[in-house]
Amino acid sequence: MDSHDTSGTLEEALERLHAAGPERLGRLTNHAPMVVEALAAHGQAGSVHRWLDLYRGKLEDFPTPVAPVTDDNWRSALGDPRRAADWISHFTRALAEQPWRTVLAVWWPRLLPGMYGGSTHPVIRVGHAVRALEHGENTPRLTELAHGLGYWAARHHPVSHITALPAAATAAASLDTVPPVPEARGGFPDRLAAVRRLPVWAGEVTDPDTARERLTELVRAATHRYATHGHGQATMLVHAATAPNAVLRTLGSLPRAQWAPSLHAAWTASAAVTAMYAPAEPVAYAPPARLTAGEVLERALAHGDEHVIKLTDTALDVDDDRALAAALRAVELSDPLG
């Protein structure tokens, strides 16, 4: 399924999108760059512009710059959403001067503690940009990485004051032990602020290869879990799987010393989302039919919702029947685009 289209369609779409900002209405994420990369990566380049035409009403103009971000003042600009344009310009310059993996290696540990801002969308956007660059480097793809990193820096938001709880042996069982936050209301920032207790799974891991194995396990477990728990909040619970998957698909472009910290941050993100949107009870779920990966992707594309397509992208990475069932569950639970 992973074809990474080389027709130039992805580049055309990214160039079209780089005139738009990373958000709309001051808080909602522009998902289009992530979706078009996912479609192009899975052999659906011919659908990219048709999908964009449906989504274009959700795009806003690129934000107005405030003041340049520099090597001297970047710390004061970190986490300031008003500075998105400034941050994107900063990373555009950096990527013009240095190899993209060098820039990523410098900034990943700086940004990783704040991957929870923007509902985890910035790190997901970076993960899509990195996957594209790993299969071919060109100006639109480098610019997309600059936009993703800039958005992440502008929405940088750490979590703190979390009481560590014991975890189970596996990722799946540990997600089952995450205490829900039933009193949380409002949007993602308010709910995130209400998260006070989380199990610490794989916290002892320091070996890079083990970290990669555990992160792969987490992505699989969170994707499978969506089928039985996605009704808690069909859109937001997608991120319990897609955020750690973005980290997983970036590992190969990072220094190995950064793999274990990446696992720990990804677990916190997945567990926090699980706590914030947990349903009262799971439900049994059996898909209406056993479909191939290509058929599931076709259903997701026909549905059109950006989160459905992105969860399907992650399900295709996991590549088993339970993951494909989760993608079909997302189709059933979500409102279609249009």
C-alpha positions in Angstrom: 0.0 0.0 0.0 2.9 2.3 0.6 3.7 3.8 -2.8 4.9 7.3 -2.0 3.7 8.8 -5.2 6.4 10.6 -7.3 4.1 12.3 -9.8 4.5 15.7 -8.3 0.9 15.8 -7.0 2.0 15.9 -3.4 4.3 18.8 -4.2 1.6 20.7 -6.0 -0.8 20.2 -3.1 1.8 21.3 -0.5 2.6 24.4 -2.5 -1.1 25.1 -2.6 -1.4 24.7 1.1 1.6 26.7 2.2 -0.3 29.9 1.6 -2.6 28.8 4.4 -2.0 29.0 8.1 -1.6 26.0 10.5 -4.9 26.8 12.1 -8.3 28.3 11.7 -10.6 30.1 14.1 -7.7 30.7 16.3 -7.6 27.1 17.6 -8.6 24.4 15.1 -5.8 22.7 13.2 -5.4 22.7 9.4 -5.3 19.0 8.7 -4.9 19.2 4.9 -1.1 18.8 4.7 -1.3 15.6 6.8 -4.1 14.2 4.7 -2.6 14.9 1.3 0.7 13.2 2.4 -1.2 10.2 3.7 -3.2 9.9 0.4 0.0 10.3 -1.7 1.8 7.7 0.4 -0.9 5.1 -0.1 -1.3 5.4 -3.9 -4.2 7.9 -3.9 -2.5 10.8 -5.5 -5.3 11.1 -8.0 -7.7 12.0 -5.2 -5.5 14.6 -3.5 -6.8 17.7 -5.3 -10.4 16.5 -5.2 -10.2 16.1 -1.5 -8.5 19.5 -1.1 -11.4 21.1 -3.0 -13.8 19.8 -0.4 -11.6 20.9 2.4 -10.6 24.4 1.2 -13.4 26.1 3.1 -11.5 25.1 6.3 -8.4 27.0 5.3 -7.4 30.4 6.5 -4.7 32.8 5.2 -1.2 32.5 6.5 -0.8 34.5 9.8 0.9 37.8 10.1 4.5 37.9 11.3 5.2 39.6 14.6 9.0 39.6 15.0 11.8 37.3 13.9 12.7 34.3 16.0 16.5 34.1 16.4 19.0 31.8 18.0 19.1 34.3 20.9 15.4 34.9 21.6 13.7 31.6 20.6 13.1 30.5 24.2 10.8 33.5 24.8 8.8 32.8 21.6 8.3 29.1 22.5 4.7 28.3 23.0 3.3 31.6 21.8 0.7 30.8 19.1 0.8 34.4 17.9 4.3 33.7 16.6 3.5 30.9 14.2 4.6 32.8 11.2 7.8 33.8 12.9 8.6 30.2 13.8 7.9 28.9 10.3 10.2 31.6 8.9 12.9 30.6 11.4 12.7 26.9 10.4 12.5 27.8 6.7 15.9 29.6 7.1 17.4 26.8 9.1 16.4 24.2 6.6 17.9 26.2 3.8 21.2 26.3 5.6 21.5 22.8 7.1 20.4 19.3 6.2 16.9 18.6 7.5 18.0 15.7 9.7 20.5 18.0 11.4 17.8 20.6 12.1 15.4 17.9 13.3 18.0 16.4 15.7 18.6 19.8 17.3 15.0 20.8 17.7 13.3 17.4 18.5 14.5 17.3 22.1 13.6 21.0 22.5 10.1 20.5 21.2 9.4 17.0 22.5 8.4 18.0 26.0 5.7 20.3 24.5 4.2 17.8 22.1 0.8 18.1 23.8 0.0 21.6 22.5 -2.3 21.9 19.6 -4.1 18.7 20.5 -0.8 16.9 19.5 -1.4 17.9 15.8 2.0 19.6 15.4 4.0 16.5 16.0 1.6 14.5 13.8 2.2 17.1 11.0 6.0 16.7 11.5 5.7 12.9 11.3 3.9 13.2 7.9 6.6 15.7 6.7 9.4 13.4 7.8 7.9 10.4 6.0 7.7 12.3 2.8 11.3 13.6 3.1 12.6 10.1 3.8 11.2 9.1 0.4 12.5 12.1 -1.5 13.8 15.5 -0.7 12.6 18.6 -2.5 11.7 22.2 -1.7 7.9 21.7 -1.0 8.6 18.8 1.3 11.3 20.8 3.2 8.9 23.7 3.4 6.3 21.4 4.9 8.7 20.3 7.6 9.3 24.0 8.4 5.6 24.6 8.7 5.2 21.5 11.0 8.1 22.4 13.2 7.0 26.0 13.3 3.5 25.1 14.3 4.9 22.8 17.0 7.1 25.5 18.4 4.2 28.0 18.4 1.9 25.6 20.2 4.5 24.0 22.5 2.8 23.0 25.7 4.3 20.7 28.3 2.4 18.7 30.9 3.5 18.7 34.5 2.4 17.7 38.0 1.4 14.3 36.9 1.3 11.6 39.7 2.9 8.4 38.4 0.8 5.3 38.8 1.9 1.6 38.3 1.4 0.3 34.8 0.7 -3.2 33.5 3.2 -5.2 31.5 1.7 -4.5 28.1 0.7 -1.3 26.3 -2.8 -2.5 25.8 -3.3 -3.5 29.5 -1.7 -0.2 30.6 -4.1 1.8 28.5 -6.9 -0.1 30.3 -5.5 1.1 33.7 -5.5 4.8 32.7 -7.9 6.6 35.1 -10.5 8.6 33.2 -11.0 12.3 34.0 -14.9 12.5 34.1 -14.9 16.0 35.5 -13.0 17.4 32.5 -15.1 19.6 30.3 -14.4 22.0 27.4 -11.7 21.6 24.7 -8.4 19.9 24.7 -6.4 22.4 26.8 -9.0 22.4 29.6 -9.2 18.6 29.6 -5.4 18.3 29.5 -5.2 20.5 32.6 -7.5 18.1 34.4 -5.1 15.1 33.9 -3.4 14.5 37.2 -2.6 10.8 37.3 -1.2 8.5 34.6 0.4 5.1 34.7 4.0 5.1 33.6 4.5 2.3 31.1 7.9 1.4 29.7 9.4 4.2 31.9 12.5 2.0 32.6 13.4 1.7 28.9 16.6 3.3 27.8 17.8 1.0 25.0 16.9 2.5 21.6 15.9 -0.7 20.0 13.7 -1.7 22.9 12.2 1.8 22.8 11.3 1.3 19.1 9.7 -2.1 19.9 7.6 -0.6 22.7 6.5 2.3 20.6 5.4 0.0 17.9 3.5 -2.0 20.5 1.8 1.2 21.8 0.7 2.3 18.3 -0.8 -1.1 17.7 -2.6 -1.2 21.1 -4.0 2.4 20.7 -5.2 1.7 17.2 -6.9 -1.6 18.2 -8.5 0.2 21.2 -10.2 2.7 19.0 -12.6 0.0 17.7 -14.0 -0.6 21.2 -13.5 2.8 22.8 -13.7 5.4 20.0 -17.4 6.2 20.8 -16.0 8.1 23.8 -15.1 10.9 21.4 -14.8 9.8 17.8 -12.5 12.6 16.7 -10.2 13.2 19.7 -9.5 9.6 20.5 -7.9 9.2 17.1 -4.9 11.0 18.5 -4.2 8.4 21.1 -2.9 6.3 18.1 -1.9 8.9 15.5 0.4 11.0 17.8 2.6 8.0 18.9 2.6 6.8 15.3 4.0 10.2 14.2 6.8 9.8 16.7 7.4 6.2 15.6 7.7 7.1 11.9 10.2 9.8 12.8 12.6 7.7 14.9 14.6 6.5 11.9 15.6 10.1 11.1 16.6 10.9 14.7 19.8 10.1 16.6 19.3 6.8 18.5 19.9 8.6 21.8 16.5 10.4 21.3 14.5 7.2 20.8 13.8 6.4 24.5 12.7 9.9 25.4 10.5 9.9 22.3 8.8 6.7 23.6 8.2 8.2 27.0 6.6 11.4 25.6 4.5 9.4 23.1 3.2 7.2 25.9 2.2 10.3 28.0 0.4 11.7 25.0 -1.5 8.5 24.3 -2.4 7.9 27.9 -3.5 11.5 28.5 -5.8 11.5 25.4 -7.2 8.2 26.7 -7.9 9.7 30.1 -9.5 12.8 28.7 -12.0 11.2 26.4 -12.6 7.7 27.9 -16.1 6.3 27.4 -18.0 5.0 30.4 -17.8 1.5 29.0 -16.2 -0.2 26.0 -18.3 -1.9 23.4 -17.8 -5.0 21.4 -17.2 -4.3 17.8 -17.1 -6.5 14.7 -16.7 -4.8 11.3 -19.6 -5.3 8.9 -17.3 -7.1 6.5 -13.7 -8.3 6.3 -12.1 -5.9 3.9 -8.6 -5.6 2.4 -6.4 -2.6 3.3 -7.1 -1.0 -0.1 -10.9 -1.4 0.4 -10.7 0.2 3.9 -8.7 3.1 2.5 -11.3 3.6 -0.3 -14.0 3.7 2.3 -12.1 6.3 4.4 -11.5 8.4 1.3 -15.2 8.2 0.3 -16.1 9.3 3.8 -13.6 12.2 3.6 -13.2 13.2 7.2 -9.7 14.2 7.9 -9.4 12.2 11.2 -10.9 9.1 9.6 -8.2 9.3 6.8 -5.4 9.8 9.3 -6.5 6.9 11.6 -6.8 4.8 8.5 -3.2 5.8 7.6 -2.1 4.6 11.0 -4.1 1.4 10.7 -2.4 0.7 7.4 0.9 1.0 9.2 -0.2 -1.5 11.9 -1.5 -3.7 9.1 -3.7 -6.3 10.8 -7.4 -7.1 10.9 -8.1 -5.4 14.3 -6.4 -2.2 13.1 -8.5 -2.2 9.9 -11.6 -2.7 12.0 -10.7 0.4 14.0 -10.5 2.4 10.8 -14.0 1.1 9.8 -15.3 2.0 13.2 -14.0 5.6 12.7 -16.0 5.7 9.4 -19.1 4.7 11.3 -18.7 7.1 14.2 -17.6 10.2 12.3 -19.5 12.8 10.3 -18.4 12.8 6.7 -16.6 15.7 5.1 -18.8 17.9 2.9 
